[in-house]
Amino acid sequence: MADWVVLARAGVVAPGPEPIAIRAGTWVFAGFFFLNAVGNVTSQSRVERYVMTLVVLFLGVNFIMVALSAAR
């Protein structure tokens, strides 16, 4: 689902009947990834703290970049 939202926002695939949902969807996924990062930071697992936190922060920043970009 997240991949389709990004591709639709970038204009690679058709956005479907409600393109406003694509714009909102990118912000929802960005928020989800940042909340996930908070959970990973507080985890007792070293892998989650050091690896997965960086992964979801990277994804969150990328979703914000896509959300702020001009739609095609």
C-alpha positions in Angstrom: 0.0 0.0 0.0 2.7 2.5 0.9 4.6 1.8 -2.3 1.4 2.5 -4.4 0.9 5.8 -2.5 4.4 7.0 -3.2 4.3 5.9 -6.9 0.9 7.6 -7.3 2.1 10.8 -5.7 5.1 10.8 -8.0 2.9 10.3 -11.0 4.3 6.9 -12.0 0.9 5.1 -11.5 -2.6 6.3 -11.8 -3.8 7.8 -8.5 -7.3 6.3 -8.7 -10.7 8.0 -8.2 -9.7 10.2 -5.2 -6.3 11.8 -5.6 -6.7 13.7 -2.4 -6.3 10.4 -0.5 -2.8 10.1 -2.1 -1.7 13.4 -0.6 -3.1 12.5 2.8 -1.8 9.0 2.6 1.8 10.2 2.2 1.4 12.2 5.5 -0.2 9.3 7.3 2.6 6.9 6.3 5.2 9.5 7.3 3.6 9.9 10.7 3.4 6.1 11.1 7.1 5.7 10.4 8.1 8.4 12.9 5.9 6.8 15.5 7.5 3.5 14.7 10.9 5.1 15.2 9.9 6.2 18.7 9.0 2.6 19.5 12.2 1.3 18.1 14.3 3.8 20.2 12.6 2.6 23.4 13.1 -1.1 22.5 15.4 -3.3 24.5 16.6 -5.0 21.3 19.9 -3.6 20.0 18.9 -4.4 16.4 15.7 -2.4 16.7 17.4 0.5 18.4 20.4 0.9 16.1 19.3 -0.6 12.8 15.5 -0.4 12.5 15.3 3.1 14.0 17.6 4.4 11.2 15.5 2.5 8.6 12.2 3.9 9.6 13.6 7.4 10.0 14.9 7.2 6.5 11.5 6.1 5.3 9.8 8.8 7.2 12.0 11.5 5.8 11.5 10.2 2.3 7.7 10.2 2.7 7.8 13.8 3.9 9.9 14.7 0.8 7.4 13.0 -1.4 4.5 14.7 0.4 6.0 18.1 0.0 6.9 17.7 -3.6 4.7 19.0 -6.4 2.3 16.5 -7.7 2.7 15.6 -11.4 
